[in-house]
């Protein structure tokens, strides 16, 4: 508590370093009682009353004595603002806003002096009354973001681990170049391979026809080593972004989680087919696709999204946010009115963690974006500014109201 008192006084003196300001902000936002305590120590009216109780009525003499004792510069406001933004620059916090400037230094010394007195008076009561603190983030080790990694399963059952460092020929016609796998369409014998990413992994693939595929975390793609028939057919689970090479005589078809089929000629689109999501979402960026489920089908135009639910019903959303749909491919988390569970599902996949909920799930909505290359703690630092608390125990995030 002495450390917090010291930081608050330095805040009043406008002497906080960037690191100290962040430390104080973190403490203020980590618990409601912390914010209450800070506001008591920086409330104008309360400080006036506190100081008057101690008989400080000679403002000129008092200012000189207090300024000399605490090294306060004359004529400056005692109320710098603590930023409400987290380190990722995404979420707004609720830090108390500064009082408007223009008051005299003579009046401001009252505030700083009274705060010093109040800190001494209140700290003891605060320590007695405050319950045992619940840490927002308790982290034994830093949990890093995902990276380029996957497992290639060949037709004969051989598995080949892949990462971003490899440059090699895996089999004739199959070459790895960094975080991408490339196929040569000249392969004579046609067989089926599976590329799968774990949680915390992503990978790129160039199919035999030149079609490019980006696989998100916890996803898989089954495909032939050559497209020799009347169509080009692949199967996807999880999430993938496609840039399909045009070939009017050989349509490209994607079977999504065994429930929906997307047929295209030449186009760019994203498929989200995670089993823990409520629907299979196909978002079209360019070209045209036909989405089918059972006897139902619909043709999408750019900017539209088809949502196929568990019963096979297809809903079409117009003018969807394309940046949100492919944010993961662009190394971003992009939240648009997302609830807590939706946000946590993304963090589970990308950071390879589990999520547990302690008590009632908070009713919060998130909007904004943050880079996916940040450690988990940095992302949670931004999320907690909405008032939700998190605890990390090993590789489990515990969400608390």
VENRA-V836976 format. One record per helix or strand of 2 or more residues. SS is the DSSP state (hx for helix, st for strand). FROM is the first residue (numbers start at 1). TO is the last residue. If there is no record, write none. Layout:
((SS;FROM;TO) (SS;FROM;TO))
This chain:
((hx;2;12) (hx;18;29) (hx;32;41) (hx;44;53) (hx;59;70) (hx;105;129) (st;147;153) (st;159;163) (st;167;171) (st;174;177) (st;180;183) (st;192;197) (st;201;206) (st;212;215) (st;219;224) (st;232;243) (st;252;256) (st;260;264) (st;268;273) (st;280;286) (st;289;293) (st;296;300) (st;305;308) (st;314;317) (hx;322;325) (hx;328;330) (st;332;339) (hx;340;351) (st;354;358) (st;365;371) (hx;376;386) (st;389;393) (st;396;400))
